Amino acid sequence: MPREYEIEQVRNIGIMAHIDAGKTTTTERILFYTGKKHKIGDIDDGTTDMDWMVQERERGVTITAAATTCFWDDHAIHLIDTPGHVDFTVEVERSLRVLDGAVALFCAVGGVEPQSETVWRQAERYHIPRIAFVNKMDRLGADFPRVIEMMKTRLGANPLLLQLPIGAESQFSGVVDLIRMKALRWHEEDQGQTFDLTDIPDELEVAAQEAREALIEAVASEDDALLEKYLEGEDITEIELRSGIRLATLNNSLVPVLCGTALKNQGVQPLLDAIIDFLPSPTDVPPIAGIVPGKDREEDRESKDDAPFAALAFKIARDPNVAKIVYCRIYSGTLKRGEVVYNVTKDTKERATRILQMHANKRETCDEAHAGDIVALVGLKDTTTGDTLTTASHPILLESMVFPEPVISVAIEPRSERDKDALEETLDFMMEEDPTFTVQIDDETGQRVISGMGELHLEILTDRMLREFQVNARVSKLQVAYRETINQIAEGQGKYIHKVDDEGIYGDVILRLEPLPRGTGFEFSDESDELDIPRQYVGPIEQGARGAMSNGVLSGFPMQDIKVVLLGGSYHQTDSSEAAFEAASVIAVENAAQKASPVLLEPIMQIQVIAPTEHIGKVIGDLNSRRAQIHETGAVGTSEFIDAQVPLAQMFQYTTELRSLTQGRGMFTMEFSHHDIAPASTRDAVINRPLF
């Protein structure tokens, strides 16, 4: 079956922003104006299409990245609405990995907020072209020039104004289109479906002329042909200008900026036009590169339907009707329903029994999917996030995704023995679905300890277990995921020498531990003599050292930022084995760590608090009592912001406390920054903490 839209008419984009910048509201308007839905959903009423989970509708926040396909100006737009809350950063990360372009949404009042910076950096890492939309221009405190300045200073971006707002706050009434040099004003009576194209208001004529001149100059400087015309004083046509903007956007040298208010239905259609005009199709981005298994060479796959099939699984979801859905971005080739695919990562074959085009949690069945498509596949039982799917005859391994480590934990246990299997099955699936959710068995208590990215993350996960999966379980209080490291160099010896059934077991290892800079992780080097340690035992010794790092010597938390150096040891001609040396290595690391001045590391969070000016003194006082290091304060509209770093252990239930301090008007965002040495009081409390 031929594709409905040529690949050049496809756009794979995401909407990304800080929490509460209006991503879901903007997405709802996009679906309405493209005819995907006939009634605008409302977050406050819990009627949005993209926030379909019960927990999303209750809390008014996006938790899971929802995918949909809509159509505009003879183009297909595969759209992913990503979460803004930092606890769900995995959803943003894996979405950006498979997208070609993005719309960065900024609140006209808050500007470039902390999570805006985080998602911007994520997009930078994947070299994703972006356009910006300054939303909420109707809000009290809206300041368009300030947002543009923050894009330059905080993001290092090069914003390119395509529009000027007509008024601001309650006076916002439309935009000036600097390409067409016309004013656009939307009609309230039909929910902004139509608008008037009129002359620019007299009071904005001079500003518009200056802004257009700056627009042309910036675009011409990125295109030699346009620069020549510009310098010779020739007119640059609208088509040439749009082409130049597109080129600069695709090169990531300029970021087109539009503005409006999605809630009041103003500015969304020009945003859709800009998505089509300036963001890339799958053929505008470089071919995806991967490693050919067994041949250790890199190979490119172009976005063509007749190329060998290659896709990346970027998200796993549970569905009560089909059990498991695998979201995939198809980079090359064509996949037909019922075909067998080869999972290169797992070295297994599976059959894609159904191909679904998703609209949030609704779906339509397709007979085939093509290069550039984002679809969901049913029938892939072994596939997990980050796996590469290809044909067995032309395998290629695409780069997977890297996810941050969790920082907060709770213990969970079944209420009765008969609930045990259901709990284990649910935990396994949720780990498969969310790579930042981990489960470990506590060695001392035998309890399951689940870990996540923050309070809200774990709260949502445990809520889903109890309500969606109907698991009967008890959950403990939140626990900080501490780490351990060492402060000085020390050596240790480990001997694993036993006799079992007249057979000897012999391993003898001498290691040196050295502290590394914070955030380095683990390093291993071999300075031993082959006469003392035969080469076949070096690998198992490193493996043993890595294993030993998972259990610290102070409190049982994992160790990090340590270099392990193999110095020597001894072996037995007949009794030595890889297992013996691995076990000896574990003992040697533990012995050395005890002598290396071990310390406890606590997670430090980057926090930004925004509160009304009259309450800011109380907020700062409270933060100081929580061992916060305040780095910057300043004005934001009618409020003030505080940027600080604070230990995670001091921030439990901060939402409730901030509401109390600010009469419900304060808000904050928090994300992991780094680990730092915990003070003695914290270390002692953690070491002597009651068991889970």
QUIQUIZI-V460275 format. One record per residue. N is the residue number from 1. RES is the residue in one small letter. SS is DSSP state (alpha for helix, beta for strand, coil for the rest). BURIAL is I if it has 24 or more other C-alpha atoms within 12 Angstrom, else O. Layout:
N;RES;SS;BURIAL + N;RES;SS;BURIAL
This chain:
1;m;coil;O + 2;p;coil;O + 3;r;coil;I + 4;e;coil;O + 5;y;coil;I + 6;e;coil;O + 7;i;alpha;I + 8;e;alpha;I + 9;q;alpha;I + 10;v;beta;I + 11;r;beta;I + 12;n;beta;I + 13;i;beta;I + 14;g;beta;I + 15;i;beta;I + 16;m;beta;I + 17;a;beta;I + 18;h;coil;I + 19;i;coil;I + 20;d;coil;I + 21;a;coil;I + 22;g;coil;I + 23;k;alpha;I + 24;t;alpha;I + 25;t;alpha;I + 26;t;alpha;I + 27;t;alpha;I + 28;e;alpha;I + 29;r;alpha;I + 30;i;alpha;I + 31;l;alpha;I + 32;f;alpha;I + 33;y;alpha;I + 34;t;coil;I + 35;g;coil;O + 36;k;coil;I + 37;k;coil;O + 38;h;coil;O + 39;k;coil;O + 40;i;coil;I + 41;g;coil;I + 42;d;coil;I + 43;i;coil;I + 44;d;coil;O + 45;d;coil;O + 46;g;coil;I + 47;t;coil;O + 48;t;coil;I + 49;d;coil;I + 50;m;coil;I + 51;d;coil;I + 52;w;coil;I + 53;m;coil;I + 54;v;alpha;I + 55;q;alpha;I + 56;e;alpha;I + 57;r;alpha;I + 58;e;alpha;O + 59;r;alpha;O + 60;g;coil;I + 61;v;coil;I + 62;t;coil;I + 63;i;coil;I + 64;t;coil;I + 65;a;coil;I + 66;a;beta;I + 67;a;beta;I + 68;t;beta;I + 69;t;beta;I + 70;c;beta;I + 71;f;beta;I + 72;w;beta;I + 73;d;coil;O + 74;d;coil;O + 75;h;beta;I + 76;a;beta;I + 77;i;beta;I + 78;h;beta;I + 79;l;beta;I + 80;i;beta;I + 81;d;beta;I + 82;t;coil;I + 83;p;coil;I + 84;g;coil;I + 85;h;coil;I + 86;v;alpha;I + 87;d;alpha;I + 88;f;alpha;I + 89;t;alpha;I + 90;v;alpha;I + 91;e;alpha;I + 92;v;alpha;I + 93;e;alpha;I + 94;r;alpha;I + 95;s;alpha;I + 96;l;alpha;I + 97;r;alpha;I + 98;v;alpha;I + 99;l;coil;I + 100;d;coil;I + 101;g;beta;I + 102;a;beta;I + 103;v;beta;I + 104;a;beta;I + 105;l;beta;I + 106;f;beta;I + 107;c;beta;I + 108;a;coil;I + 109;v;coil;I + 110;g;coil;I + 111;g;beta;I + 112;v;coil;I + 113;e;coil;I + 114;p;alpha;I + 115;q;alpha;I + 116;s;alpha;I + 117;e;alpha;I + 118;t;alpha;I + 119;v;alpha;I + 120;w;alpha;I + 121;r;alpha;I + 122;q;alpha;I + 123;a;alpha;I + 124;e;alpha;I + 125;r;alpha;O + 126;y;coil;I + 127;h;coil;I + 128;i;coil;I + 129;p;beta;I + 130;r;beta;I + 131;i;beta;I + 132;a;beta;I + 133;f;beta;I + 134;v;beta;I + 135;n;beta;I + 136;k;coil;I + 137;m;coil;I + 138;d;coil;I + 139;r;coil;I + 140;l;coil;O + 141;g;coil;I + 142;a;coil;I + 143;d;coil;I + 144;f;alpha;I + 145;p;alpha;I + 146;r;alpha;I + 147;v;alpha;I + 148;i;alpha;I + 149;e;alpha;O + 150;m;alpha;I + 151;m;alpha;I + 152;k;alpha;O + 153;t;alpha;O + 154;r;alpha;O + 155;l;alpha;I + 156;g;coil;O + 157;a;coil;I + 158;n;coil;I + 159;p;beta;I + 160;l;beta;I + 161;l;beta;I + 162;l;coil;I + 163;q;beta;I + 164;l;beta;I + 165;p;beta;I + 166;i;beta;I + 167;g;coil;I + 168;a;coil;I + 169;e;alpha;I + 170;s;alpha;O + 171;q;alpha;O + 172;f;coil;I + 173;s;coil;I + 174;g;beta;I + 175;v;beta;I + 176;v;beta;I + 177;d;beta;I + 178;l;coil;I + 179;i;coil;I + 180;r;coil;I + 181;m;coil;I + 182;k;beta;I + 183;a;beta;I + 184;l;beta;I + 185;r;beta;I + 186;w;beta;I + 187;h;coil;O + 188;e;alpha;O + 189;e;alpha;O + 190;d;alpha;O + 191;q;coil;O + 192;g;coil;I + 193;q;coil;I + 194;t;coil;O + 195;f;beta;I + 196;d;beta;O + 197;l;beta;O + 198;t;beta;O + 199;d;coil;O + 200;i;coil;I + 201;p;coil;I + 202;d;alpha;O + 203;e;alpha;O + 204;l;alpha;I + 205;e;alpha;O + 206;v;alpha;O + 207;a;alpha;O + 208;a;alpha;I + 209;q;alpha;I + 210;e;alpha;O + 211;a;alpha;I + 212;r;alpha;I + 213;e;alpha;I + 214;a;alpha;O + 215;l;alpha;I + 216;i;alpha;I + 217;e;alpha;I + 218;a;alpha;I + 219;v;alpha;I + 220;a;alpha;I + 221;s;coil;I + 222;e;coil;I + 223;d;coil;I + 224;d;alpha;O + 225;a;alpha;O + 226;l;alpha;I + 227;l;alpha;O + 228;e;alpha;O + 229;k;alpha;O + 230;y;alpha;I + 231;l;alpha;O + 232;e;coil;O + 233;g;coil;O + 234;e;coil;O + 235;d;coil;O + 236;i;coil;I + 237;t;coil;O + 238;e;alpha;O + 239;i;alpha;O + 240;e;alpha;O + 241;l;alpha;I + 242;r;alpha;I + 243;s;alpha;I + 244;g;alpha;I + 245;i;alpha;I + 246;r;alpha;I + 247;l;alpha;I + 248;a;alpha;I + 249;t;alpha;I + 250;l;alpha;I + 251;n;coil;I + 252;n;coil;I + 253;s;coil;I + 254;l;coil;I + 255;v;beta;I + 256;p;beta;I + 257;v;beta;I + 258;l;beta;I + 259;c;beta;I + 260;g;coil;I + 261;t;beta;I + 262;a;coil;I + 263;l;coil;I + 264;k;coil;I + 265;n;coil;I + 266;q;beta;I + 267;g;coil;I + 268;v;alpha;I + 269;q;alpha;I + 270;p;alpha;I + 271;l;alpha;I + 272;l;alpha;I + 273;d;alpha;I + 274;a;alpha;I + 275;i;alpha;I + 276;i;alpha;I + 277;d;alpha;I + 278;f;alpha;I + 279;l;coil;I + 280;p;coil;I + 281;s;coil;I + 282;p;coil;I + 283;t;coil;I + 284;d;coil;I + 285;v;coil;I + 286;p;coil;O + 287;p;coil;I + 288;i;beta;I + 289;a;beta;I + 290;g;beta;I + 291;i;beta;I + 292;v;beta;I + 293;p;coil;O + 294;g;coil;O + 295;k;coil;O + 296;d;coil;O + 297;r;beta;O + 298;e;beta;O + 299;e;beta;O + 300;d;beta;I + 301;r;beta;I + 302;e;coil;I + 303;s;coil;I + 304;k;coil;I + 305;d;coil;I + 306;d;coil;O + 307;a;coil;I + 308;p;coil;I + 309;f;coil;I + 310;a;beta;I + 311;a;beta;I + 312;l;beta;I + 313;a;beta;I + 314;f;beta;I + 315;k;beta;I + 316;i;beta;I + 317;a;beta;I + 318;r;beta;I + 319;d;beta;O + 320;p;coil;O + 321;n;coil;O + 322;v;coil;O + 323;a;beta;O + 324;k;beta;I + 325;i;beta;I + 326;v;beta;I + 327;y;beta;I + 328;c;beta;I + 329;r;beta;I + 330;i;beta;I + 331;y;beta;I + 332;s;beta;I + 333;g;coil;I + 334;t;beta;I + 335;l;beta;I + 336;k;beta;I + 337;r;coil;I + 338;g;coil;O + 339;e;coil;I + 340;v;beta;I + 341;v;beta;I + 342;y;beta;I + 343;n;beta;I + 344;v;coil;I + 345;t;coil;I + 346;k;coil;O + 347;d;coil;O + 348;t;beta;O + 349;k;beta;I + 350;e;beta;I + 351;r;beta;I + 352;a;coil;I + 353;t;coil;I + 354;r;beta;I + 355;i;beta;I + 356;l;beta;I + 357;q;beta;I + 358;m;beta;I + 359;h;beta;I + 360;a;coil;I + 361;n;coil;I + 362;k;beta;O + 363;r;beta;I + 364;e;beta;O + 365;t;beta;O + 366;c;beta;I + 367;d;coil;I + 368;e;beta;I + 369;a;beta;I + 370;h;beta;I + 371;a;coil;I + 372;g;coil;I + 373;d;coil;I + 374;i;beta;I + 375;v;beta;I + 376;a;beta;I + 377;l;beta;I + 378;v;beta;I + 379;g;coil;I + 380;l;coil;I + 381;k;coil;I + 382;d;coil;I + 383;t;coil;I + 384;t;coil;I + 385;t;coil;I + 386;g;coil;I + 387;d;coil;I + 388;t;beta;I + 389;l;beta;I + 390;t;beta;I + 391;t;coil;I + 392;a;alpha;I + 393;s;alpha;O + 394;h;alpha;I + 395;p;coil;I + 396;i;coil;I + 397;l;beta;I + 398;l;beta;I + 399;e;coil;I + 400;s;coil;I + 401;m;coil;I + 402;v;coil;O + 403;f;coil;I + 404;p;coil;I + 405;e;coil;I + 406;p;coil;I + 407;v;coil;I + 408;i;beta;I + 409;s;beta;I + 410;v;beta;I + 411;a;beta;I + 412;i;beta;I + 413;e;beta;I + 414;p;beta;I + 415;r;coil;O + 416;s;coil;O + 417;e;alpha;O + 418;r;alpha;O + 419;d;alpha;O + 420;k;alpha;O + 421;d;alpha;O + 422;a;alpha;O + 423;l;alpha;I + 424;e;alpha;I + 425;e;alpha;O + 426;t;alpha;I + 427;l;alpha;I + 428;d;alpha;O + 429;f;alpha;I + 430;m;alpha;I + 431;m;alpha;I + 432;e;alpha;I + 433;e;alpha;I + 434;d;coil;I + 435;p;coil;I + 436;t;coil;I + 437;f;coil;I + 438;t;beta;I + 439;v;beta;I + 440;q;beta;I + 441;i;beta;O + 442;d;coil;O + 443;d;coil;O + 444;e;coil;O + 445;t;coil;O + 446;g;coil;O + 447;q;coil;I + 448;r;beta;I + 449;v;beta;I + 450;i;beta;I + 451;s;beta;I + 452;g;beta;I + 453;m;coil;I + 454;g;coil;I + 455;e;alpha;I + 456;l;alpha;I + 457;h;alpha;I + 458;l;alpha;I + 459;e;alpha;I + 460;i;alpha;I + 461;l;alpha;I + 462;t;alpha;I + 463;d;alpha;I + 464;r;alpha;I + 465;m;alpha;I + 466;l;alpha;I + 467;r;alpha;O + 468;e;coil;O + 469;f;coil;I + 470;q;coil;O + 471;v;coil;I + 472;n;coil;I + 473;a;beta;I + 474;r;beta;I + 475;v;beta;I + 476;s;coil;O + 477;k;coil;O + 478;l;coil;I + 479;q;beta;I + 480;v;beta;I + 481;a;coil;I + 482;y;coil;I + 483;r;beta;I + 484;e;beta;I + 485;t;beta;I + 486;i;beta;I + 487;n;coil;I + 488;q;coil;O + 489;i;coil;I + 490;a;beta;I + 491;e;beta;I + 492;g;beta;I + 493;q;beta;I + 494;g;beta;I + 495;k;beta;I + 496;y;beta;I + 497;i;beta;I + 498;h;beta;O + 499;k;beta;O + 500;v;beta;O + 501;d;coil;O + 502;d;coil;O + 503;e;beta;O + 504;g;beta;O + 505;i;beta;I + 506;y;beta;I + 507;g;beta;I + 508;d;beta;I + 509;v;beta;I + 510;i;beta;I + 511;l;beta;I + 512;r;beta;I + 513;l;beta;I + 514;e;beta;I + 515;p;beta;I + 516;l;coil;O + 517;p;coil;O + 518;r;coil;I + 519;g;coil;O + 520;t;coil;O + 521;g;coil;I + 522;f;beta;I + 523;e;beta;I + 524;f;beta;I + 525;s;beta;O + 526;d;beta;I + 527;e;coil;O + 528;s;coil;O + 529;d;coil;O + 530;e;coil;O + 531;l;coil;O + 532;d;coil;I + 533;i;coil;I + 534;p;coil;I + 535;r;alpha;O + 536;q;alpha;O + 537;y;alpha;I + 538;v;alpha;I + 539;g;alpha;O + 540;p;alpha;I + 541;i;alpha;I + 542;e;alpha;I + 543;q;alpha;I + 544;g;alpha;I + 545;a;alpha;I + 546;r;alpha;I + 547;g;alpha;I + 548;a;alpha;I + 549;m;coil;I + 550;s;coil;I + 551;n;coil;I + 552;g;coil;I + 553;v;coil;I + 554;l;coil;I + 555;s;coil;I + 556;g;coil;I + 557;f;coil;I + 558;p;coil;I + 559;m;beta;I + 560;q;coil;I + 561;d;coil;I + 562;i;beta;I + 563;k;beta;I + 564;v;beta;I + 565;v;beta;I + 566;l;beta;I + 567;l;beta;I + 568;g;beta;I + 569;g;beta;I + 570;s;beta;I + 571;y;coil;I + 572;h;coil;O + 573;q;coil;O + 574;t;coil;O + 575;d;coil;O + 576;s;beta;I + 577;s;coil;I + 578;e;alpha;I + 579;a;alpha;I + 580;a;alpha;I + 581;f;alpha;I + 582;e;alpha;I + 583;a;alpha;I + 584;a;alpha;I + 585;s;alpha;I + 586;v;alpha;I + 587;i;alpha;I + 588;a;alpha;I + 589;v;alpha;I + 590;e;alpha;I + 591;n;alpha;I + 592;a;alpha;I + 593;a;alpha;I + 594;q;alpha;I + 595;k;alpha;I + 596;a;coil;I + 597;s;coil;O + 598;p;beta;I + 599;v;beta;I + 600;l;beta;I + 601;l;beta;I + 602;e;beta;I + 603;p;beta;I + 604;i;beta;I + 605;m;beta;I + 606;q;beta;I + 607;i;beta;I + 608;q;beta;I + 609;v;beta;I + 610;i;beta;I + 611;a;beta;I + 612;p;beta;I + 613;t;alpha;I + 614;e;alpha;O + 615;h;alpha;I + 616;i;alpha;I + 617;g;alpha;O + 618;k;alpha;O + 619;v;alpha;I + 620;i;alpha;I + 621;g;alpha;O + 622;d;alpha;I + 623;l;alpha;I + 624;n;alpha;O + 625;s;alpha;O + 626;r;coil;I + 627;r;coil;O + 628;a;coil;I + 629;q;beta;I + 630;i;beta;I + 631;h;beta;O + 632;e;beta;O + 633;t;beta;O + 634;g;beta;O + 635;a;beta;O + 636;v;beta;I + 637;g;coil;I + 638;t;coil;O + 639;s;beta;I + 640;e;beta;I + 641;f;beta;I + 642;i;beta;I + 643;d;beta;I + 644;a;beta;I + 645;q;beta;I + 646;v;beta;I + 647;p;beta;I + 648;l;alpha;I + 649;a;alpha;I + 650;q;alpha;I + 651;m;coil;I + 652;f;coil;O + 653;q;coil;O + 654;y;alpha;I + 655;t;alpha;O + 656;t;alpha;O + 657;e;alpha;O + 658;l;alpha;I + 659;r;alpha;O + 660;s;alpha;O + 661;l;alpha;I + 662;t;coil;I + 663;q;coil;O + 664;g;coil;O + 665;r;coil;I + 666;g;coil;I + 667;m;beta;I + 668;f;beta;I + 669;t;beta;I + 670;m;beta;I + 671;e;beta;I + 672;f;beta;I + 673;s;beta;I + 674;h;beta;I + 675;h;beta;I + 676;d;beta;I + 677;i;beta;I + 678;a;coil;I + 679;p;coil;O + 680;a;alpha;O + 681;s;alpha;O + 682;t;alpha;I + 683;r;alpha;I + 684;d;alpha;O + 685;a;alpha;O + 686;v;alpha;I + 687;i;alpha;O + 688;n;coil;O + 689;r;coil;O + 690;p;coil;O + 691;l;coil;O + 692;f;coil;I
